Amino acid sequence: MEDLYFDYGRAVECYESGNLDGAEKRFLIGASQKNSRAFVYLGAIYCKQKKIAESDRCVQKAIKLANCYKVYYQLGYAFKCIGEMKEAKKYFKLAVESGIVAAENWLGNIYYNEGKKAKAFEWFQSAANKGFARALYNLGVWYADQNNLVEAKKNYELAVELKYVPANAELGYICFNEGDLKKAKKYFKAAAKTGCVYALDNLGEVYQSLNPPKIEKAMRCYDKAALRGSEEAQIAYDELNSIKHK
């Protein structure tokens, strides 16, 4: 029957947008079909609703049905998405014990956002030592936050080597502030190819700062960034356009 079709993607979309009522209805369909991932998210929803016994029942059902260590990572992510960080940390730690490196990075993120920078560093470093690109990027952010740009660059560069594109934009920003426009352009261009608004905006500024300035290229970058919602890029484009037509 059509009304019993379990659309997992749509259920997660509702969940991540905060529509927990809509998500619950959809996940209940999945639960009726003994889908372990449905029980994962229902466990988190019921925890948020303070229905602790029901939450525990769903979590145990998910673990039993999945019969796989990955369920701990799924539980950690589900609880993290709705701000239940105590539970998120518990399940991410169980995922770490099962060898899931991405869970170490999530733990780093949670502790970082809680202001526990030393704990965050430990988790980021552990994941980075295992070659996890996003953790290397987060280590770069951690060091930049401490104004240690030498270590920040080192970790961003390692992340770039592992094809983690966002690190290009951060390297571009550091190089731009150091006055190395050639490297800044290289990194911003790499990030801009993915449609990164921040990189497009800053690439425009690089072109505008060259000697001589490349105004047409700067305007094209600002225009692309503005079309993706950057108000600053729109202002920069308008200013150059008005100068151009004086």
Sequence and secondary structure as in RCSB ss.txt:
>XXXX:A:sequence
MEDLYFDYGRAVECYESGNLDGAEKRFLIGASQKNSRAFVYLGAIYCKQKKIAESDRCVQKAIKLANCYKVYYQL
GYAFKCIGEMKEAKKYFKLAVESGIVAAENWLGNIYYNEGKKAKAFEWFQSAANKGFARALYNLGVWYADQNNLV
EAKKNYELAVELKYVPANAELGYICFNEGDLKKAKKYFKAAAKTGCVYALDNLGEVYQSLNPPKIEKAMRCYDKA
ALRGSEEAQIAYDELNSIKHK
>XXXX:A:secstr
 GGG   HHHHHHHHHTT HHHHHHHHHHHHHTT HHHHHHHHHHHHHTT HHHHHHHHHHHHHHH STHHHHHH
HHHHHHTT HHHHHHHHHHHHHTT HHHHHHHHHHHHHTT HHHHHHHHHHHHHTT HHHHHHHHHHHHHTT HH
HHHHHHHHHHHTT THHHHHHHHHHHHTT HHHHHHHHHHHHTTT HHHHHHHHHHHHHSSS  HHHHHHHHHHH
HHTT HHHHHHHHHHHHHHT 
